Amino acid sequence: MHLTQGQAANVLTFIGESPARLNAGGRGVPQLEKAGTVAQWTMLGLLLLIVTVSSPAGFALAAGIVGLTFVLRKRRRDRQAWEDATWSGNLKETVKVSGDGIERLAADASPQQDSSYAVPVEPIAAVNQPSSSTKGSYLVSLGRTEWPNVEVVGEHAYGKAIKAALLANGAISIRGSDGEVEGVGVELVAEPDNPHDANAISVRCSGRVLGYLSREDALRYKQPIRRIIASGLLPATTARIWGYDDGAQLRARVTVALPEPELITPLNAAPTGPSTLLPWGSGIQVLKEENHFDILSSHVPADGRGLLLVSLHKEINTLKNGTQRPFVEVRLDGKRVGELSNVTSAHLLPLLEHTEAAGETALAYAKITGSALAAQLVLHAAKATEISNDWLSKGPHPAPKLLPLAANYEVPAAYVK
């Protein structure tokens, strides 16, 4: 029996394994598959060219081969699409479990812990001490669309909290045995007093621990997460939660949406004075930044990539014939570092005029990449046509106030037993 890739992905997701395993060796990667297809068609074209040139009858043969190839490929794609759409991985009809299986998790689960888990040995109490609800949230996505891409570990010790999250989001009923929900709001809490790992970062939903980032991920995300917490904010993101109760224990998988660590907090502080942070948008190349490398070079991080807060300003360019043309100038800490093209400026100028009329400076995030030789800026700001009236009416939208960039930050104890 053979499965299509879509069916295989459904199977792996159902049993709690990562579908990314299907992409080993480039399978399922659009760029690689496209390159392979181009190579195959190139070789076929060369073969047909040789056959056609060598024999007049080869032209008819070549046309027949091409036509047959297209028909077979179309039938294969249609069949695979039909199978992927109609195949179901739901085992509810064949698996019978008791309704109280999850409740018995704390008694049935093994206390053994993998050394890579930064979790307590014993399951925690049903209700944990919630993290401060008075703190404002800092969305680590910054408005980007992020898929749950980081695996959480140690879920087996937190069955009650995971089931509560599934119930609260309507993913399962009291008698349900399995369920899944996406887009669940979760918090990331640094635990410097965790006895298993001083760098531990727990993933919590409504103050209850669902699991932890792995030791490796906790170390990678330590600096930005602690910076946010030390600044009086609570790092927040979304998670995908899946749970299956086989009657003896809960099998659960939690994944959270996290950008790369260097793209969570900006390297610089927001400028003083009234300002509004524009929503995140698709990348816009900043022009003429090469003329301001003396300024940008001091902001290029050691690993060559980071996030900056820049301000946008309406300026006028006077042409030789006297025509005045407005454009958007990009400034970093009050200093010019580039500008936007005339076409791109036209998409942002209405926003700048709106913020200027309100007495506010427009801010936006920008990615900086570079080295000791050159630097590049890519602006991420929504266009005027992408802004909702609700956002416009609820301004201002100030940028989060964070502590200055540092190697480490002191954060309060947060570990719960």
GUDOVEX-748120 format. One record per residue (C-alpha): x, y, z; residue number from 1. Coordinates in steps of 0.25 Angstrom, whole numbers. Each point is the difference from the previous one (the first is absolute). Last residue first. Layout:
BEGIN
{site {X Y Z} NUM}
...
// end
This chain:
BEGIN
{site {21 93 167} 417}
{site {1 14 -5} 416}
{site {13 7 -6} 415}
{site {-2 15 -2} 414}
{site {11 7 7} 413}
{site {2 14 -5} 412}
{site {8 4 -11} 411}
{site {14 6 -1} 410}
{site {5 3 -14} 409}
{site {12 -5 -8} 408}
{site {9 4 -12} 407}
{site {-7 14 -1} 406}
{site {-8 8 -9} 405}
{site {-7 12 6} 404}
{site {-13 -3 8} 403}
{site {-12 -1 -8} 402}
{site {-12 10 -3} 401}
{site {-10 -6 -9} 400}
{site {-2 8 -13} 399}
{site {-12 10 2} 398}
{site {-13 -2 -7} 397}
{site {-7 13 0} 396}
{site {-10 -3 -5} 395}
{site {-14 -7 1} 394}
{site {-6 7 -12} 393}
{site {11 -4 -10} 392}
{site {0 -15 5} 391}
{site {-15 -1 -2} 390}
{site {0 6 -13} 389}
{site {9 -12 -5} 388}
{site {14 2 -6} 387}
{site {3 -8 -12} 386}
{site {-3 11 -10} 385}
{site {10 9 7} 384}
{site {11 -10 -1} 383}
{site {5 -8 12} 382}
{site {14 2 4} 381}
{site {12 -10 0} 380}
{site {12 8 -5} 379}
{site {12 -8 -6} 378}
{site {14 6 3} 377}
{site {13 -5 -5} 376}
{site {14 2 5} 375}
{site {14 -1 -6} 374}
{site {15 -3 3} 373}
{site {0 -3 15} 372}
{site {-12 -9 -2} 371}
{site {-14 1 -3} 370}
{site {-15 -2 2} 369}
{site {-10 10 6} 368}
{site {-14 -3 1} 367}
{site {-10 12 2} 366}
{site {-11 2 9} 365}
{site {-9 12 -1} 364}
{site {-2 14 6} 363}
{site {-9 11 -4} 362}
{site {2 13 8} 361}
{site {-12 6 7} 360}
{site {-7 14 0} 359}
{site {-13 -6 -5} 358}
{site {1 7 -13} 357}
{site {14 -6 -1} 356}
{site {-6 -14 2} 355}
{site {-10 2 -11} 354}
{site {10 6 -10} 353}
{site {10 -12 3} 352}
{site {-11 -10 -3} 351}
{site {-4 7 -13} 350}
{site {15 0 -4} 349}
{site {1 -15 2} 348}
{site {-4 -6 -14} 347}
{site {5 12 -8} 346}
{site {13 -2 7} 345}
{site {1 -14 -7} 344}
{site {-1 6 -14} 343}
{site {9 12 3} 342}
{site {11 -10 6} 341}
{site {2 0 14} 340}
{site {11 8 8} 339}
{site {13 -3 7} 338}
{site {8 1 13} 337}
{site {-4 14 5} 336}
{site {3 3 14} 335}
{site {-10 1 11} 334}
{site {3 -13 7} 333}
{site {-1 -6 -13} 332}
{site {-7 7 -11} 331}
{site {-8 -4 -13} 330}
{site {-4 11 -9} 329}
{site {-13 -2 -8} 328}
{site {-3 8 -13} 327}
{site {-7 12 -5} 326}
{site {3 5 -14} 325}
{site {2 15 -3} 324}
{site {1 4 -14} 323}
{site {10 11 -2} 322}
{site {5 -5 -14} 321}
{site {13 -5 7} 320}
{site {-8 -8 10} 319}
{site {-4 4 14} 318}
{site {-1 -12 10} 317}
{site {-9 3 12} 316}
{site {1 -8 13} 315}
{site {-11 -8 8} 314}
{site {7 -7 11} 313}
{site {0 -14 5} 312}
{site {7 -4 13} 311}
{site {8 -13 2} 310}
{site {0 -11 11} 309}
{site {10 -10 -3} 308}
{site {1 -15 -1} 307}
{site {12 -9 -2} 306}
{site {9 -8 -9} 305}
{site {15 -1 -2} 304}
{site {3 -9 12} 303}
{site {8 11 7} 302}
{site {-11 10 -1} 301}
{site {0 11 -11} 300}
{site {-4 13 8} 299}
{site {14 7 -1} 298}
{site {1 -3 -15} 297}
{site {-13 7 -2} 296}
{site {5 14 3} 295}
{site {13 0 -8} 294}
{site {-7 -9 -10} 293}
{site {-9 12 -4} 292}
{site {2 2 -15} 291}
{site {-2 -15 -2} 290}
{site {-14 2 6} 289}
{site {-3 6 -13} 288}
{site {-13 -8 -1} 287}
{site {-8 -7 10} 286}
{site {-6 -13 -5} 285}
{site {-15 -2 4} 284}
{site {-3 -13 7} 283}
{site {-15 -4 3} 282}
{site {-7 7 11} 281}
{site {0 1 15} 280}
{site {-9 11 6} 279}
{site {5 14 1} 278}
{site {5 4 13} 277}
{site {-5 14 4} 276}
{site {8 11 7} 275}
{site {-1 11 10} 274}
{site {14 4 5} 273}
{site {12 -8 3} 272}
{site {6 -10 -11} 271}
{site {-2 -15 2} 270}
{site {12 -7 5} 269}
{site {10 -7 -8} 268}
{site {3 -15 -3} 267}
{site {-15 -3 -2} 266}
{site {-6 -12 7} 265}
{site {-5 -13 -6} 264}
{site {8 -1 -13} 263}
{site {13 -5 6} 262}
{site {-7 -12 7} 261}
{site {-5 -5 -13} 260}
{site {-15 1 -1} 259}
{site {-8 -9 10} 258}
{site {-14 -7 -2} 257}
{site {-2 -10 11} 256}
{site {-1 -15 -2} 255}
{site {-7 -9 10} 254}
{site {-2 -15 -1} 253}
{site {-8 -9 9} 252}
{site {-1 -15 3} 251}
{site {-8 -2 12} 250}
{site {0 -13 8} 249}
{site {-7 -13 3} 248}
{site {-13 3 -8} 247}
{site {6 3 -13} 246}
{site {-1 15 2} 245}
{site {4 8 -12} 244}
{site {4 15 1} 243}
{site {4 10 -10} 242}
{site {3 15 3} 241}
{site {5 10 -10} 240}
{site {6 13 6} 239}
{site {-1 15 0} 238}
{site {9 10 5} 237}
{site {3 9 12} 236}
{site {12 6 8} 235}
{site {-5 7 12} 234}
{site {4 14 2} 233}
{site {7 7 12} 232}
{site {13 3 -7} 231}
{site {7 -11 7} 230}
{site {-10 -9 -6} 229}
{site {3 5 -15} 228}
{site {15 -1 3} 227}
{site {-2 -14 6} 226}
{site {-7 -5 -13} 225}
{site {10 7 -9} 224}
{site {13 -6 7} 223}
{site {-5 -14 3} 222}
{site {-5 -4 -14} 221}
{site {12 -7 -4} 220}
{site {2 -7 14} 219}
{site {-14 -4 1} 218}
{site {0 -6 -14} 217}
{site {12 -9 4} 216}
{site {-6 -4 13} 215}
{site {-13 -3 -6} 214}
{site {-11 10 1} 213}
{site {-9 -4 12} 212}
{site {-14 -7 2} 211}
{site {-15 4 1} 210}
{site {2 8 13} 209}
{site {-12 7 5} 208}
{site {-1 15 1} 207}
{site {-12 1 -10} 206}
{site {9 -8 -10} 205}
{site {14 -1 4} 204}
{site {13 -4 -8} 203}
{site {12 -1 10} 202}
{site {14 6 -3} 201}
{site {11 -7 8} 200}
{site {14 8 0} 199}
{site {3 -4 14} 198}
{site {-3 -15 -3} 197}
{site {-4 -11 9} 196}
{site {-2 8 13} 195}
{site {-8 11 -8} 194}
{site {3 13 8} 193}
{site {3 7 -13} 192}
{site {-14 -3 -5} 191}
{site {-3 8 -13} 190}
{site {-14 0 -4} 189}
{site {-6 -1 -14} 188}
{site {-15 3 -1} 187}
{site {-10 -8 -8} 186}
{site {-12 4 -9} 185}
{site {-6 -12 -7} 184}
{site {1 2 -15} 183}
{site {-2 -14 -4} 182}
{site {-9 -11 7} 181}
{site {1 -15 0} 180}
{site {-9 -11 6} 179}
{site {0 -14 5} 178}
{site {-8 -9 9} 177}
{site {-12 8 2} 176}
{site {-9 -3 11} 175}
{site {1 14 7} 174}
{site {0 6 -14} 173}
{site {12 3 -8} 172}
{site {5 12 -9} 171}
{site {-9 10 7} 170}
{site {11 10 3} 169}
{site {-2 -1 15} 168}
{site {-1 -15 -1} 167}
{site {14 -1 -8} 166}
{site {6 9 11} 165}
{site {-5 -8 11} 164}
{site {5 -13 -6} 163}
{site {14 6 -1} 162}
{site {-1 5 14} 161}
{site {-4 -14 5} 160}
{site {10 -7 -8} 159}
{site {12 8 4} 158}
{site {11 -10 3} 157}
{site {-1 -7 -14} 156}
{site {2 14 -6} 155}
{site {15 0 3} 154}
{site {5 6 -12} 153}
{site {-6 11 -9} 152}
{site {4 0 -15} 151}
{site {2 13 -7} 150}
{site {-7 3 -14} 149}
{site {-14 4 3} 148}
{site {-2 8 -12} 147}
{site {3 15 0} 146}
{site {-7 11 -7} 145}
{site {7 13 4} 144}
{site {-7 10 10} 143}
{site {12 2 9} 142}
{site {1 -16 1} 141}
{site {6 2 14} 140}
{site {-13 6 4} 139}
{site {3 8 12} 138}
{site {-11 -1 11} 137}
{site {-3 11 10} 136}
{site {2 -5 15} 135}
{site {-11 0 10} 134}
{site {-3 -14 -2} 133}
{site {13 -4 7} 132}
{site {3 -15 -2} 131}
{site {-10 -9 5} 130}
{site {3 -9 12} 129}
{site {-3 -14 -5} 128}
{site {-13 -7 1} 127}
{site {-1 -15 -2} 126}
{site {13 -2 8} 125}
{site {13 -3 -8} 124}
{site {4 -14 -5} 123}
{site {13 -5 7} 122}
{site {14 1 -6} 121}
{site {-1 15 -2} 120}
{site {3 4 -14} 119}
{site {12 5 -8} 118}
{site {0 -12 -9} 117}
{site {13 -4 -6} 116}
{site {3 -10 11} 115}
{site {-13 -8 -4} 114}
{site {-9 -2 12} 113}
{site {-5 -12 7} 112}
{site {-12 3 9} 111}
{site {-8 -10 -9} 110}
{site {-15 4 -2} 109}
{site {-10 -8 6} 108}
{site {-4 8 13} 107}
{site {1 14 -7} 106}
{site {-7 -5 -13} 105}
{site {-12 -6 7} 104}
{site {-8 12 -3} 103}
{site {4 -2 -15} 102}
{site {-6 -14 0} 101}
{site {-14 4 6} 100}
{site {-8 -1 -12} 99}
{site {4 -14 -3} 98}
{site {6 -4 -13} 97}
{site {-5 -7 -13} 96}
{site {8 1 -12} 95}
{site {-6 -5 -13} 94}
{site {-10 11 -3} 93}
{site {8 11 5} 92}
{site {12 -3 -8} 91}
{site {0 13 -9} 90}
{site {11 0 -10} 89}
{site {-10 3 -12} 88}
{site {3 -1 -15} 87}
{site {-9 8 -8} 86}
{site {8 13 -4} 85}
{site {13 -7 0} 84}
{site {-5 -11 -9} 83}
{site {-7 10 -10} 82}
{site {12 8 -1} 81}
{site {9 -12 -2} 80}
{site {-9 -5 -11} 79}
{site {-1 14 -7} 78}
{site {15 1 0} 77}
{site {2 -14 -5} 76}
{site {-10 2 -11} 75}
{site {7 13 -4} 74}
{site {13 -6 -1} 73}
{site {-5 -12 -8} 72}
{site {-6 10 -10} 71}
{site {12 9 -1} 70}
{site {9 -12 -3} 69}
{site {-9 -6 -10} 68}
{site {0 14 -8} 67}
{site {15 1 1} 66}
{site {2 -14 -5} 65}
{site {-10 1 -12} 64}
{site {7 14 -4} 63}
{site {13 -7 0} 62}
{site {-4 -12 -8} 61}
{site {-7 9 -10} 60}
{site {13 8 -2} 59}
{site {9 -12 0} 58}
{site {-7 -4 -13} 57}
{site {10 10 -7} 56}
{site {12 -7 6} 55}
{site {13 5 7} 54}
{site {-5 14 3} 53}
{site {-12 -5 7} 52}
{site {7 -11 8} 51}
{site {11 10 4} 50}
{site {-10 11 4} 49}
{site {-9 -10 8} 48}
{site {12 -4 8} 47}
{site {4 14 3} 46}
{site {-14 3 4} 45}
{site {-1 -12 9} 44}
{site {13 5 7} 43}
{site {-5 14 2} 42}
{site {-14 -6 5} 41}
{site {8 -8 11} 40}
{site {8 12 4} 39}
{site {-11 9 1} 38}
{site {-8 -10 8} 37}
{site {12 -2 10} 36}
{site {1 15 1} 35}
{site {-15 1 3} 34}
{site {2 -11 11} 33}
{site {11 7 6} 32}
{site {-7 13 1} 31}
{site {-13 -6 4} 30}
{site {6 -8 12} 29}
{site {-9 -12 1} 28}
{site {11 -10 -1} 27}
{site {14 7 2} 26}
{site {8 -11 5} 25}
{site {-9 -1 13} 24}
{site {-13 8 -2} 23}
{site {-8 -11 5} 22}
{site {6 1 14} 21}
{site {-6 14 0} 20}
{site {-13 -7 3} 19}
{site {4 0 15} 18}
{site {-6 -11 8} 17}
{site {-12 0 9} 16}
{site {-7 -12 -5} 15}
{site {-10 8 -8} 14}
{site {10 10 -6} 13}
{site {8 -12 -5} 12}
{site {-12 -6 -7} 11}
{site {-5 13 -6} 10}
{site {14 3 -5} 9}
{site {0 -14 -6} 8}
{site {-13 2 -7} 7}
{site {5 13 -6} 6}
{site {12 -7 -5} 5}
{site {-8 -10 -7} 4}
{site {0 -14 7} 3}
{site {4 -13 -6} 2}
{site {-5 -14 3} 1}
// end
